[in-house]
Amino acid sequence: MEKKRLVIIGGGAAGFFCAVNAARLNPVLEVLIVERTGKILQKVKVSGGGRCNVTHACFEIEEMASRYPRGERFVRKAFYQFFTTDTIEWFQSRGVVLKTEPDGRMFPKANTSQAIIDCLMQEIEQRHVRLLLNRPVERIDPLEKGFCILFTSGEQMMADYVMLACGGFQKLSQFDWLLNLNLKITEPVPSLFTFNFPKHPLNELMGVVAANALVKIAGTKLSSQGPVLITHWGLSGPGILRLSAFAARDLVVVDYHFTILVNWCTDYNEQTFVQKLQMLRSQSANQKPVNGNFTGLPSRLWEFMLKQAGIDSTKRWADLQSSMVNKLAKCICAYEMKAAGKTTFKEEFVTAGGIALSEIDANSMMSKQHPGLYFGGEIMDVDGITGGYNFQHAWTSGFVAAKHIAADSMNATMLPIKDAQ
Ligand SMILES: Cc1cc2nc3c(=O)[nH]c(=O)nc-3n(C[C@H](O)[C@H](O)[C@H](O)COP(=O)(O)OP(=O)(O)OC[C@H]3O[C@@H](n4cnc5c(N)ncnc54)[C@H](O)[C@@H]3O)c2cc1C
């Protein structure tokens, strides 16, 4: 059988996963990973606070796909070939057992991303995948048969298959080296960012968490519920990051000037909260609100909101005027905050945008324009919310491409799905 060569550009999660699986499924395929920097799997290393949030404990394809603000339909198709269950089994069968945190995020039981890195490194050694570091690729030229890859050093390399797994780029101009491929690129914009409320009095409460707040962007249908963390510049936490992801494109348009309404205590809405306060006015008339936090919110947040409503510590429930009752209900259930601009670009964990999905066949990850060219991971216009979704996309796309390349290079029909392991 003629020996074919797969060159993977990018030594991140998607590139490694494609490499080890392609080499495993077709042992006579020559597989190389070329990496721009001197380091591999850097994001795997730092993600999840150095523990690597490998995937999410979600076992329904529909539900999992809905966690991708961009690419929902695309990932749904791909998940039928390699899903969260396959990721868990894949790593487990290689000695890396995953554990689930209460919020659904899955990490190596060893609690370190090094477990994933060691596993992938061991696999590439065992499968004889070659790793070339400090090799930035400058250009890919499709030939009549295969591709010619040009490095910035001037070196060239021929390949039968090319996998682009270069991660996300924050600016459109960073895709210029791919211009000759004539691929449609969706303009990158930040996703998964915190909200900026400079000099807001709430910022004094930095470190305080509302465990289950509902945050809405005024004038839109966009909302998200979950833990919200008060920081010294505004708001963060999973509830905010998730909203930033779903609102990523809308917020660029308004230059990150927008208003949010926060319900800090979702057991109530404004109306039912007013009813509760009226009941307390009659039933606990002599008690003081400052000692009567019934919301479950941290006491600092409760006291802050009392102050905002003009209720000082001497007041009893019976002393509250209607205007104070209404103001407190607003502060707790529809607290309005105006965001002014965006925090720096550096904090983003992922970028929305990338190679347009209309360019890619979701069943194989192959380019529709350039047969033999494949895509994996964040370079595509797919991004998930926080919680292991972006890594799952990297594993899935890497695996789907590997399976297709392996089958094509063996001139065989597609391998059965159970080859997932
Ligand atoms: C701080 C941080 C925390 C994160 N936490 C999580 C998390 O908890 N859960 C989660 O699911 N996701 C998380 N993510 C996102 C996740 O890490 C990425 O979605 C995932 O790593 C993408 O993998 P990738 O292989 O597509 O790209 P990358 O991991 O970015 O790898 C791409 C590689 O390609 C190389 N490259 C680029 N251009 C070239 C070129 N021209 N020639 C050669 N090589 C090139 C790069 O140097 C890089 O090594 C986090 C990201 C960050 C930054």
The ligand as an SDF file (V2000), in Angstrom:
LIG
                    3D

 53 58  0  0  0  0  0  0  0  0999 V2000
   -6.8220   30.3470   29.8420 C   0  0  0  0  0  0  0  0  0  0  0  0
   -7.7320   29.4110   29.0890 C   0  0  0  0  0  0  0  0  0  0  0  0
   -8.5550   28.5440   29.7880 C   0  0  0  0  0  0  0  0  0  0  0  0
   -9.4280   27.6980   29.1140 C   0  0  0  0  0  0  0  0  0  0  0  0
  -10.2090   26.8650   29.8190 N   0  0  0  0  0  0  0  0  0  0  0  0
  -11.0290   26.0110   29.1780 C   0  0  0  0  0  0  0  0  0  0  0  0
  -11.8010   25.0840   29.8970 C   0  0  0  0  0  0  0  0  0  0  0  0
  -11.7360   25.0510   31.1190 O   0  0  0  0  0  0  0  0  0  0  0  0
  -12.6060   24.2270   29.1940 N   0  0  0  0  0  0  0  0  0  0  0  0
  -12.6650   24.2370   27.8240 C   0  0  0  0  0  0  0  0  0  0  0  0
  -13.3830   23.4350   27.2340 O   0  0  0  0  0  0  0  0  0  0  0  0
  -11.9290   25.1100   27.1230 N   0  0  0  0  0  0  0  0  0  0  0  0
  -11.1140   25.9830   27.7600 C   0  0  0  0  0  0  0  0  0  0  0  0
  -10.3660   26.8450   27.0460 N   0  0  0  0  0  0  0  0  0  0  0  0
  -10.4550   26.8040   25.5780 C   0  0  0  0  0  0  0  0  0  0  0  0
   -9.6310   25.6290   25.0450 C   0  0  0  0  0  0  0  0  0  0  0  0
   -8.3690   25.6710   25.6540 O   0  0  0  0  0  0  0  0  0  0  0  0
   -9.5040   25.7550   23.5240 C   0  0  0  0  0  0  0  0  0  0  0  0
  -10.7880   25.8120   22.9510 O   0  0  0  0  0  0  0  0  0  0  0  0
   -8.7580   24.5560   22.9510 C   0  0  0  0  0  0  0  0  0  0  0  0
   -7.4790   24.4670   23.5430 O   0  0  0  0  0  0  0  0  0  0  0  0
   -8.6100   24.7400   21.4460 C   0  0  0  0  0  0  0  0  0  0  0  0
   -7.7560   23.7430   20.9740 O   0  0  0  0  0  0  0  0  0  0  0  0
   -7.1320   23.8710   19.5310 P   0  0  0  0  0  0  0  0  0  0  0  0
   -6.2990   22.6480   19.3550 O   0  0  0  0  0  0  0  0  0  0  0  0
   -8.1630   24.1910   18.5410 O   0  0  0  0  0  0  0  0  0  0  0  0
   -6.2020   25.1690   19.5920 O   0  0  0  0  0  0  0  0  0  0  0  0
   -4.9560   25.5310   20.4900 P   0  0  0  0  0  0  0  0  0  0  0  0
   -4.9520   24.7850   21.7500 O   0  0  0  0  0  0  0  0  0  0  0  0
   -4.9410   27.0160   20.5440 O   0  0  0  0  0  0  0  0  0  0  0  0
   -3.7050   25.0360   19.6450 O   0  0  0  0  0  0  0  0  0  0  0  0
   -3.3480   25.6090   18.4120 C   0  0  0  0  0  0  0  0  0  0  0  0
   -1.8580   25.4610   18.2040 C   0  0  0  0  0  0  0  0  0  0  0  0
   -1.5530   25.8600   16.8680 O   0  0  0  0  0  0  0  0  0  0  0  0
   -0.3380   26.5460   16.8590 C   0  0  0  0  0  0  0  0  0  0  0  0
   -0.2650   27.3690   15.6410 N   0  0  0  0  0  0  0  0  0  0  0  0
   -1.0070   28.4710   15.3320 C   0  0  0  0  0  0  0  0  0  0  0  0
   -0.6700   28.9430   14.1200 N   0  0  0  0  0  0  0  0  0  0  0  0
    0.2900   28.1320   13.6400 C   0  0  0  0  0  0  0  0  0  0  0  0
    1.0530   28.1040   12.4370 C   0  0  0  0  0  0  0  0  0  0  0  0
    0.9070   29.0100   11.4770 N   0  0  0  0  0  0  0  0  0  0  0  0
    1.9690   27.1260   12.2690 N   0  0  0  0  0  0  0  0  0  0  0  0
    2.1530   26.1650   13.2270 C   0  0  0  0  0  0  0  0  0  0  0  0
    1.4720   26.1390   14.3910 N   0  0  0  0  0  0  0  0  0  0  0  0
    0.5450   27.1070   14.5960 C   0  0  0  0  0  0  0  0  0  0  0  0
   -0.3930   27.3440   18.1550 C   0  0  0  0  0  0  0  0  0  0  0  0
    0.9040   27.7660   18.5720 O   0  0  0  0  0  0  0  0  0  0  0  0
   -1.0340   26.3560   19.1110 C   0  0  0  0  0  0  0  0  0  0  0  0
   -0.1010   25.5770   19.7990 O   0  0  0  0  0  0  0  0  0  0  0  0
   -9.4780   27.7110   27.6950 C   0  0  0  0  0  0  0  0  0  0  0  0
   -8.6490   28.5820   26.9910 C   0  0  0  0  0  0  0  0  0  0  0  0
   -7.7820   29.4200   27.6680 C   0  0  0  0  0  0  0  0  0  0  0  0
   -6.8930   30.3530   26.8760 C   0  0  0  0  0  0  0  0  0  0  0  0
  1  2  1  0
  2  3  1  0
  2 52  2  0
  3  4  2  0
  4  5  1  0
  4 50  1  0
  5  6  2  0
  6  7  1  0
  6 13  1  0
  7  8  2  0
  7  9  1  0
  9 10  1  0
 10 11  2  0
 10 12  1  0
 12 13  2  0
 13 14  1  0
 14 15  1  0
 14 50  1  0
 15 16  1  0
 16 17  1  0
 16 18  1  0
 18 19  1  0
 18 20  1  0
 20 21  1  0
 20 22  1  0
 22 23  1  0
 23 24  1  0
 24 25  2  0
 24 26  1  0
 24 27  1  0
 27 28  1  0
 28 29  2  0
 28 30  1  0
 28 31  1  0
 31 32  1  0
 32 33  1  0
 33 34  1  0
 33 48  1  0
 34 35  1  0
 35 36  1  0
 35 46  1  0
 36 37  1  0
 36 45  1  0
 37 38  2  0
 38 39  1  0
 39 40  1  0
 39 45  2  0
 40 41  1  0
 40 42  2  0
 42 43  1  0
 43 44  2  0
 44 45  1  0
 46 47  1  0
 46 48  1  0
 48 49  1  0
 50 51  2  0
 51 52  1  0
 52 53  1  0
M  END
$$$$
